[in-house]
Amino acid sequence: MQDGTQLLRLRRRFPRAERWGLYAFSDPLTAARQAPVFWHMAALKQVVRLRAAPEHREGLTPLTLSRFEADRIAAIGVDNVPFVLLKRPGVHVGVQIHDVAVLTNAFAPVFEIDGFADLNAQTELLKRLQRFAEQAVPNRPESAIDERLHHALIALDESRRGKTYRQIAITIFGEKKVAEDWQGPSQFLKDRTRRLVAKGLELMNGGYRDLLS
């Protein structure tokens, strides 16, 4: 799209991709860093739901998708209901929109909440969406995020091989650092290794979908 939003429009469903939480698989010939990932709405625990009100409706300020300072990936499924994923490093918001025209035109959003049980979750998502519209993208180095995830996957592999926390730490941080810090009073390295194993398990058990990148 002209505003930089990546768009996928489907004429049919792809059940195999949906089992992985995707609308469709990316082109395998495209490099992983360059291939857009169209996560399925059902893969997210919570999404924002909105309808577009007439622009002239009193008290509602019109918006456009380009107003949200984030990477934007949109998919229109066979039900013709657009789903837009807004992403910044380490954080995302999924938005289900009941109007295809919203993808290209200004709109006044009316948000939907399914009863009191849905109130807290939707409130948090709406606050995040508001920050996307009002705050510039933070300058957060992606290398730090990538390194933690890389370490978490190593910790997961080593843990499933039956390695101890100390052995896992040696694999990730090196024998010299572990020898110096493992018995330190802060227990920092031990705690960090435990957290990496826990993160790796979380990713394996479906948490990878929350990365959405």
URHUBEL-V338379 format. One record per residue. RES is the residue in one letter. PSI is psi in degrees with one decimal (* if undefined). Layout:
res=RES psi=PSI
res=RES psi=PSI
This chain:
res=M psi=158.7
res=Q psi=-27.6
res=D psi=5.9
res=G psi=-5.0
res=T psi=130.0
res=Q psi=133.6
res=L psi=136.2
res=L psi=125.9
res=R psi=123.4
res=L psi=138.0
res=R psi=-14.4
res=R psi=167.2
res=R psi=157.4
res=F psi=87.1
res=P psi=-37.3
res=R psi=-40.3
res=A psi=-38.1
res=E psi=-31.2
res=R psi=-22.5
res=W psi=6.1
res=G psi=22.5
res=L psi=154.9
res=Y psi=-40.4
res=A psi=156.6
res=F psi=148.9
res=S psi=162.8
res=D psi=119.3
res=P psi=-15.3
res=L psi=-8.5
res=T psi=136.6
res=A psi=145.5
res=A psi=-38.7
res=R psi=-19.3
res=Q psi=-19.9
res=A psi=126.3
res=P psi=142.9
res=V psi=114.7
res=F psi=88.0
res=W psi=139.6
res=H psi=144.5
res=M psi=-34.5
res=A psi=-14.2
res=A psi=-15.3
res=L psi=146.5
res=K psi=-39.0
res=Q psi=144.2
res=V psi=156.4
res=V psi=135.7
res=R psi=130.0
res=L psi=157.8
res=R psi=150.1
res=A psi=120.9
res=A psi=160.8
res=P psi=140.0
res=E psi=-28.8
res=H psi=0.7
res=R psi=126.9
res=E psi=134.6
res=G psi=-4.2
res=L psi=126.4
res=T psi=123.5
res=P psi=148.0
res=L psi=164.1
res=T psi=159.7
res=L psi=-34.1
res=S psi=-14.5
res=R psi=-28.6
res=F psi=115.5
res=E psi=85.5
res=A psi=163.7
res=D psi=135.2
res=R psi=123.4
res=I psi=123.3
res=A psi=143.2
res=A psi=137.8
res=I psi=110.7
res=G psi=-175.9
res=V psi=-18.0
res=D psi=-1.6
res=N psi=22.3
res=V psi=115.7
res=P psi=143.9
res=F psi=124.7
res=V psi=127.9
res=L psi=121.1
res=L psi=125.9
res=K psi=136.5
res=R psi=165.2
res=P psi=117.2
res=G psi=2.3
res=V psi=148.0
res=H psi=160.7
res=V psi=129.2
res=G psi=136.8
res=V psi=119.3
res=Q psi=126.6
res=I psi=125.1
res=H psi=48.9
res=D psi=112.5
res=V psi=-32.6
res=A psi=-22.1
res=V psi=-27.5
res=L psi=-26.2
res=T psi=-13.6
res=N psi=161.1
res=A psi=148.6
res=F psi=156.0
res=A psi=115.5
res=P psi=135.6
res=V psi=116.0
res=F psi=146.4
res=E psi=138.1
res=I psi=129.1
res=D psi=73.5
res=G psi=178.1
res=F psi=-32.3
res=A psi=-26.2
res=D psi=-6.5
res=L psi=-49.6
res=N psi=-46.1
res=A psi=-44.2
res=Q psi=-35.7
res=T psi=-44.1
res=E psi=-42.9
res=L psi=-39.5
res=L psi=-35.5
res=K psi=-41.0
res=R psi=-41.8
res=L psi=-38.7
res=Q psi=-40.4
res=R psi=-37.2
res=F psi=-33.3
res=A psi=-23.0
res=E psi=-17.5
res=Q psi=143.1
res=A psi=158.3
res=V psi=125.6
res=P psi=147.2
res=N psi=78.5
res=R psi=119.3
res=P psi=126.5
res=E psi=-22.0
res=S psi=-36.8
res=A psi=-38.4
res=I psi=-46.1
res=D psi=-40.3
res=E psi=-42.6
res=R psi=-43.2
res=L psi=-39.6
res=H psi=-44.9
res=H psi=-37.5
res=A psi=-38.9
res=L psi=-36.8
res=I psi=-45.2
res=A psi=-39.5
res=L psi=-48.2
res=D psi=-45.3
res=E psi=-38.5
res=S psi=-40.6
res=R psi=-15.7
res=R psi=0.4
res=G psi=13.5
res=K psi=150.5
res=T psi=167.2
res=Y psi=-40.2
res=R psi=-42.7
res=Q psi=-37.5
res=I psi=-43.9
res=A psi=-38.9
res=I psi=-41.9
res=T psi=-40.0
res=I psi=-47.2
res=F psi=-12.6
res=G psi=150.2
res=E psi=-36.5
res=K psi=-47.9
res=K psi=-39.9
res=V psi=-41.3
res=A psi=-34.2
res=E psi=-36.4
res=D psi=-11.5
res=W psi=-39.4
res=Q psi=14.2
res=G psi=155.1
res=P psi=-26.1
res=S psi=-19.3
res=Q psi=21.4
res=F psi=-46.4
res=L psi=-38.1
res=K psi=-46.7
res=D psi=-39.0
res=R psi=-40.5
res=T psi=-41.6
res=R psi=-41.8
res=R psi=-36.9
res=L psi=-39.8
res=V psi=-44.6
res=A psi=-39.7
res=K psi=-41.1
res=G psi=-42.1
res=L psi=-39.8
res=E psi=-43.6
res=L psi=-42.1
res=M psi=-36.1
res=N psi=34.0
res=G psi=-11.1
res=G psi=-18.8
res=Y psi=-26.1
res=R psi=-26.1
res=D psi=-14.6
res=L psi=-44.4
res=L psi=41.0
res=S psi=*
